Amino acid sequence: MSLTVEESNFLRFYFLNLKIASKAVRAYFDLVHPPAGLANELANSSATLRGLRFISQLQLKILYPSPASNVRSDDFDTTLIVCLLRNMRPRETAPVTGWDNLPIPGDTSTSADIARVKWYRNKLAHTEDGKLSPSDFSQYWGDLEVAIGRLGGPSLLIEAQSVLHFVMDKSLTDILTLVRNCKQDVHDLQITKEEQTNMIKDLITAMENQKNCKALHENKMQKLNDSLKKGETEAQKITAELKEHKGFIDKSIEKVEAFKKEIEKKEDIIKDIQEKAVEKQNQIENHLVSLQCKFDKKFKDIDEQLEKHYGQIAKYGGQLVKNDEQITKQGGQLVKHDEQLATCEKNIVDMKEELHATNFTSDDTKALIENDVREGTFVTTKALTDGLLLLKQNGVLLITGHAGTGKSRMGRQLLHLFCAKNASYKCIKLNALEEWEDMVNLEDKVVVLIDDIFGETNCIYNREKDIPILDKVHAYVSKDNIKVIVTIRVTVKRQCQEVFDNHRLLTFEFIDLSSKKYVLSWEEKHAILKNYMKTVRQSDYVDKIGFVNHNGDTILEEDDILAIQWYSTVRGFPLAVYQFVNNDNYFNLGGNFFDRPTEAILEEINEIRRKGEEHRKFMIQYAVLVFTEINENYIKPDDCSNVAEVEKIIDAIYGETIKLKKCNISDAVRELQGSYLINIPNQKSYRFHHATLQESVILSFAQIDDENINKILPLISWSFLMRMVKPESYIENEGEVVLRIPVNSYQLLADKLIDIYMAETQSHRKGVLRDLSNTEIFKQDFSILLPCLFIALEREDNKDNHTENMIRCGEMERIDYIFVYMNNKEIVLSYLLDIFSKSEKQLDIYCFVLKTFNQLIKTSNDYFTINYMKFSLIKSLYMICSTKDVRNVKATLDIITEHKIPVILDQGVNLTQIKLPEIAFLMADEPTCVFLTVCIWNAYKVFNRPVLEFLLSKYNETPFDVNLYLKMIYRRKWRRPLSSLSYIPLKWIIERYTDQEFIDTEFILRTACYCQLFDTVEYLAIGCKTIDYISCLKTFIDRGHDDWNSSMLFHHNQELFNFLLTQIDTKSNEMIPAIISILQKRHVPNYIVDAFLSVCLNNTEILTSASRNGQFYIVNLIIENSHFQFVELQSALTAACMKSNVGNCFTSELKSEIEVQELKIVAYIVGKFGFKQFDLKAACQVACESRKFHIVEWFVCNIDITLFNVITIINSALVNKKSDVLKCILNKIEIASLDKSEVLKSVAEHYTAKCSTIILEIVRTIWASTDDKKELQMEEIVNTAYEGKCFELLVWVHENCNLQISIDARKLLMLACTACRVDVAKWVLHAFEQTSLDIDDGQLFLLACDKIVDPEYCEHGIGMVKLVCNHFQINLTDLKSGLLKLLSLDGLAIIDIRKEFYNLVVSILEKYLKSLCTKDVEIMINKSLDQKHYYLVNWFLEKKRSCSFDQQNILNKACADAAIETIKLLSKYFYVLDINQAMINTCISVCSELKKELSGFNDDRRVDCLNLLWTEMDHDSINIRTIVETVCEEKKISNNVMTWILLNLPHDRIPINQVLTTCCRQRKINHVKYIIHEVENGQIDIKELFYQACRTPMLSKELKSSKNVMLVDYLFRKLHDKHLNLSLILNGKRHDIILYFLHAGYCRNIDMKNLLKEACRNGHVKLVQWIVENVEHTELDIKYALLEAFSCTKHFGHIELDVEYHEHIFDKPNKEKLKCVVLLWHYIQDKPLFEIPTGLKLMTEEPSDMSFTNSNDNWRTWLLNFKNMNQKMISKFEIEMFNKGENAYRQSQQVYDGQCEKKLLEDSNHNNNSHSRRHCPSPMKT
């Protein structure tokens, strides 16, 4: 078999380098140093050569043999020859790139050729795979071949050329393999050598440590000897007094002896270590020598084999052609393989980068700053020093300037300097303002650099999105632990000047780097140029000459330097210098470059583009520049996906289709690095060095014609589109660079936009549209672009997405169900309507979208689409009442009316705290109606007067009750929207309704005070005669209870406070409760205290309250201006020691501040009046009880401690673990003066490990100061210590009191095991002989195992079990019992220490496994299975393969728990196992929370298990039908499992109708769609499926209901015969299904009267709405339906519509019923159809369930309001009837009078006429 091309290239080039290139170098060496005089020349250079640090002894032996005349260059290898040429006279001058780098192609000097040979030799030496690609081979060969010709002459050039045409056979693979092995051996040798060297270093370090230890012990011994001598001298003087210390002296002597023995042992150990080290060093040297000989021989053999094969190369020429053909065929396969690998690599890299971007922003900033520091080019300027000062003073620094003036670099330098001086601060650099939300925390101490805050080149400021973030930044900065640096280009700042003028964050002083104050001076420019020339060009400045490189050549003349420094560049000087020194073309221009740097940059980029027409290299470079710009200023050379994108760009620009490789992209990036691109810290990616380079690339690219722009549009990124893409008619602002898109390209642009939109998740798509709506291209050409977007969306909707949707549904968000069912066009329109309804501008766009929206609703026949779009209409109406003019509101309301959405005028329903725009509580699935009061509120709060007039005009028949409305909105629950409410709308609405009496001024006034609405308070105060201003002030103050920062509250409302204060007698005693309320707040401003000072003076109650709440300023002010008795001052002092009344909801910083204030009060009172006047013992006692230990500590440190009860203080400090207080006591008082026994009992009783150090110090002091040890009763102390597990105390007693009392080692060890104190157990085993413990090893082991089972000791218990196993012999019975205890451990308890737990169990099993019988192992593996310890199950399966485990049981359980590793281990036994049952278990296992925690259980793992089982088995042996049938019988099947079944199992082998039925039952609508789409219709009974969907009961709440109706809708559409018997639907009483068919025009013959009653009873609002809207009211019993809704609510108690949707779930049905009543009233409000008293009676009946005894206030309010309106209607009706009756009477009277006159003429008798007249019929009765 022949060699591959790459292997052949490698061997051929290896031969060229090894044989021919080395000959050429040697030939040149012999020419410079002739062989005849070589020995003398070497002798003359001996000192130089021997002084070289890198030359080896072996090389020196070759250079200086004995005799010296034997030296010859043939013995020198290439490395040695190059070394001699560089160091022997005449020395070769290093090439420009140095000896260690590959010279540039144009450098043909001799030194460059020598460096080439050296570089390629090293390149081959470090090649690991023995392959060389054709492109690299061609480049390397050409470069080395001409170098050989120049060094060795024509003969060697011909020889090198001949090697190129020889053919190599596969037999040379052995040589290649041998070369690799040799290299590996050499590498291993180096590693071994390094390891041995490290071992020697470690041994030497150990020796040094032992020496230090020895010296330390000698020092201790010397000190002990000195102490002993001193003790003997003193003993002679006071022998009688020190008799009892004899034992102590003897003990000291014993310790000295023990130290001596220990030192001797250490010396022996050191001696052994030294001997071993010497021996090991000798072994290493011998090994190195043997390895060197071995490899010398191997290399020699390789050379001989190469010589042999050199003659055989020519024989194989004929085979080369065949090999090339085979390689060509394999190329295609390799390309596909490379693409697959590239895809996988990209996915992995993307995941890593995403993780990096999420977690390492602070590290990235640090790396960026470190890179700046390493570069060392920054120059300290006046702007920097001033900026640092402003940052410290204000917390905010604003930097601006023209492009390239160094804003970003200065910002990073400020970060570096500030954090260097303030180590507690971290630094973060943000590239966009919106990153603040994710990257900055309120509690952080951080300096944040927001670079180019509103865009690098073009302004991207968005008021609606950015202002809230700026507000948050300002709030963070105000907290003083966060500093902010903001940079912005001058031209961008001008475009958004409004925000800089108005926002408080951006109103600080600017550092303008382009201003005269901060423009760079001549010296600063010179320093910048000098630094860059030093760093980049490796040159130094010489005065009056210029910059000189290391060869002494002047590379920049003095005249050019002066010109550069005096030029005033268009772009900033720092940027111009950077580009000048990094780009050779710019550098060659000298000072002329600085005249017009921007034009020079653009011209060079254009030159690269033009060169690309002829040269492939420049073509790729230009395409890489364009790709980097349109790819969000980012390119990663290793990303294989870049290749295809760059190829498309080349095709778009040059019209050529070429094939690229990843290396082509990498080469281009490497060549552009420095001049254009820089590396991004911590990443293998690159970006443009500066925005000006991006702008130049865009300007260059924009010169291409429209056709090429169309080709590039599909490649642009979202970020580029947002920043740079503009319409053709757009006029740039100053400094802007844009890419104009012609109108005829809008469809391509729309296609790209929709691709971006669809790539986002559903929750992020609305954000994409919101950003798009703010672009210039959308604002100017929305009427053209939107239709293009709709075309693209329709194309997207027409795609077959059945498979994709089915796969997605496993991970879909809940709300996504409705969106998957709807078309994207309808969703986008709804999103756009919502977006533009919230905008105060863009009226034309809103109208355009609204019209399109209306047309879509009219033409749509989809049930869900219509409902969702109506929902969107209602939302938009609510919003536009505050954002749009009356024309938009009227147009929207007309459309709402057109589509029969009821507009509710009812004011009786309390709509407090509505969450706009969601209106969550107003809907079951979506809103069913419009509450006009909500619309009025939205217009009211912004005082949109025309809209208010229009909305209020709707109240014609039904009068608008202004009092009821104001009572609703001026509630405290509306405080958030009320906080910025003006008084103007209130004034306007009161003046508009002058006919209505304004009855509740006090209510609104109190709310206004609470919400700090100063202008409203002032307005109401003018019109009200009597106001309780003290109550208003209390309300104002009470706001602080709800606000965490009352200092800001008071600060911002001083004006309101002053106004209220002017209306109040501040000296009145009625003010005392208000003042006490103030004292319970933090950070009360001084002006408030000063205002109430007159009331506070001489008031003990206020003084006490202020003291208790830590208000030092107030206490100081009152005491200094009052006269109090000492009893009163004692109360104040005691109050300061009490627990505060303010509460416990404090941050740690606030608590610390309160403690400081309390301590200042105590110190002030005691310091002012003297401690002798007070009962400090009582005050200290109170402080101890209140845990005010900062005060206790002050008392102990500053007051005579004998005045206190020290024992009480000690006990309190011990209980509360306050070691600082104990230290103070120990330092302040002689413990010996106390009751020692009582102190010892206290420390033993209240012992804590946290205070162990100070406790032991106390015990030590007491012990040392007590002569009679018996009086201490140490036995009692020890017993107490046993009970309290005071381990450190017991250890101390053993070490210091063992002569008086002994410690029970066995008891102590058992206690240590019980408490899992491994350190104590180790001490016991070290301090006592193990045989003396007399302990049951098994009992100890079982006790330790029990502690692991205890969650409290689980983690430390592992260490204890390890200790017991290592030091004790455990019998087999106890071992098995302990292991079973461990294996029965609840898996959730060890979730955090799973690895340590399993390692422990495995270590025990490995130690004792041979002692366990097969039955024991089976019991343990079954126990492991039961507790889901699959790691141990796998271990058993691998270690005990001989055991006959129940493999089927293991497989079944592993499948049920998705333990894929266990399944893999069992795969070899699949042929004898029941795989059918295993697959069933995998499909139907229930995913519990415990399983999730224990084994990462999820659907993905379950699918992986199914794939493993499926691929490992013969598919014909699996009973697919049985598996699927069994799975379908389950109540719940995972979406992913069902998806796997449908995608992997053959459809002809599964019961497809049963699967469909199961999917219908479980509402798997996407699976149903997939099956119906994929399976032939003849196999599916759609009709039966439809009935099944209709009959299936609802599983849960609205979500399931919606999904079920979606399924019914889908199946109903698929039915051919839609005239079915729908009685099944009606019998099922599924109101959601009934409503669906009613909308569709079916079921119209149903009994609507009963259906309405049922709908009211069940609170089905939408069904009630449909019935009342579409059925004649004469056919309905609305009165009964209303009473039905009332009667169903009386046991639910208080109905709160102001409770959020998710709270108090028992109220939700009741709310739905109230909505039903409201809807019914809307449709029949002009008809008095039912009796109000009946409803009121229902509301007042006593409920049977007394747990709900609250009154039905909301119901009663609504009913009474309803009654009032009905009475007004009745009165109006009576008036109309009366007027009609009067008219009829007058007409009849006129007729009657005429008749009487006629009769009078006939009859003259007046009395008769009168009698007749009295008896005429009344016209009212006729």
Salt bridges, closest charged atoms under 4 A:
GLU7 OE1 - LYS170 NZ 3.30
GLU41 OE1 - HIS33 ND1 2.34
ASP74 OD2 - ARG72 NH1 3.16
ASP75 OD2 - ARG72 NE 3.80
ASP100 OD1 - LYS118 NZ 3.11
ASP113 OD1 - ARG116 NH1 2.88
ASP113 OD2 - ARG150 NE 2.75
ASP143 OD1 - ARG116 NE 2.89
GLU159 OE2 - LYS23 NZ 3.44
ASP185 OD2 - LYS298 NZ 3.05
ASP250 OD2 - LYS246 NZ 3.26
GLU262 OE2 - HIS217 NE2 4.00
GLU267 OE2 - LYS214 NZ 2.97
GLU307 OE2 - LYS19 NZ 3.18
GLU345 OE1 - LYS662 NZ 3.76
ASP350 OD2 - LYS346 NZ 2.82
GLU353 OE2 - LYS636 NZ 3.26
ASP364 OD1 - HIS356 NE2 2.74
ASP372 OD2 - ARG409 NE 3.70
ASP372 OD2 - ARG412 NE 2.55
GLU375 OE2 - ARG409 NH1 3.30
ASP386 OD2 - LYS382 NZ 3.19
GLU437 OE1 - LYS472 NZ 3.05
GLU443 OE1 - LYS479 NZ 3.91
ASP451 OD2 - LYS429 NZ 3.96
ASP471 OD1 - HIS503 NE2 2.66
ASP480 OD1 - LYS483 NZ 3.54
GLU498 OE2 - ARG463 NE 3.66
ASP540 OD1 - LYS534 NZ 2.71
ASP584 OD1 - ARG537 NH2 2.84
GLU603 OE2 - ARG610 NH2 2.47
GLU607 OE1 - ARG610 NH2 3.09
GLU629 OE2 - ARG723 NH2 3.86
ASP667 OD1 - ARG670 NH2 2.34
GLU695 OE2 - ARG489 NH1 2.70
GLU695 OE1 - ARG571 NH2 3.23
GLU732 OE1 - ARG740 NH2 2.42
GLU734 OE1 - ARG494 NH1 2.31
ASP751 OD1 - ARG795 NH1 2.93
ASP771 OD1 - LYS465 NZ 3.49
GLU794 OE2 - LYS825 NZ 2.91
GLU796 OE1 - LYS799 NZ 3.12
ASP800 OD1 - HIS802 ND1 2.55
ASP800 OD2 - HIS1573 NE2 3.63
ASP816 OD2 - ARG808 NH2 3.87
ASP834 OD2 - LYS766 NZ 2.30
ASP834 OD2 - LYS838 NZ 3.22
ASP834 OD1 - LYS875 NZ 3.91
ASP862 OD1 - ARG1613 NH2 2.88
ASP885 OD2 - ARG887 NH2 2.83
ASP894 OD2 - LYS890 NZ 3.31
GLU898 OE2 - LYS858 NZ 3.13
GLU926 OE1 - LYS1662 NZ 3.14
GLU949 OE2 - ARG945 NE 3.97
GLU949 OE1 - ARG992 NE 3.25
GLU957 OE1 - LYS1772 NZ 3.53
GLU991 OE2 - LYS987 NZ 2.88
GLU1002 OE1 - ARG1006 NH1 3.83
ASP1043 OD1 - ARG1039 NE 2.57
GLU1120 OE2 - LYS1168 NZ 3.44
GLU1149 OE1 - LYS479 NZ 3.68
GLU1153 OE2 - HIS1083 ND1 3.45
GLU1158 OE2 - LYS1188 NZ 2.72
GLU1158 OE1 - HIS1190 NE2 3.17
GLU1257 OE1 - ARG1260 NH1 2.87
GLU1276 OE2 - LYS1241 NZ 3.62
GLU1288 OE2 - ARG1317 NH2 2.68
ASP1319 OD1 - ARG1317 NE 3.05
ASP1346 OD1 - LYS1381 NZ 2.55
ASP1416 OD2 - LYS1376 NZ 3.30
ASP1426 OD1 - LYS1453 NZ 2.81
ASP1457 OD2 - LYS1428 NZ 3.91
ASP1457 OD1 - LYS1491 NZ 3.51
GLU1461 OE2 - LYS1464 NZ 3.84
GLU1489 OE2 - LYS1492 NZ 3.43
ASP1499 OD1 - ARG1502 NH2 2.78
GLU1525 OE2 - ARG1521 NH1 3.75
GLU1574 OE2 - HIS1573 ND1 3.33
GLU1584 OE2 - ARG1591 NH2 3.20
GLU1598 OE2 - LYS1708 NZ 3.10
ASP1609 OD2 - ARG1613 NE 3.11
ASP1632 OD2 - ARG1630 NH2 2.60
GLU1654 OE1 - HIS1631 NE2 3.42
GLU1684 OE2 - ARG1657 NE 2.63
GLU1696 OE2 - HIS1694 NE2 2.38
ASP1698 OD2 - LYS973 NZ 2.91
GLU1700 OE1 - LYS915 NZ 3.49
GLU1700 OE1 - HIS1702 ND1 3.71
GLU1703 OE2 - HIS1702 NE2 3.99
GLU1712 OE2 - LYS1708 NZ 3.59
GLU1712 OE2 - LYS1715 NZ 2.56
GLU1741 OE1 - LYS1690 NZ 2.93
ASP1753 OD1 - ARG1756 NH1 3.67
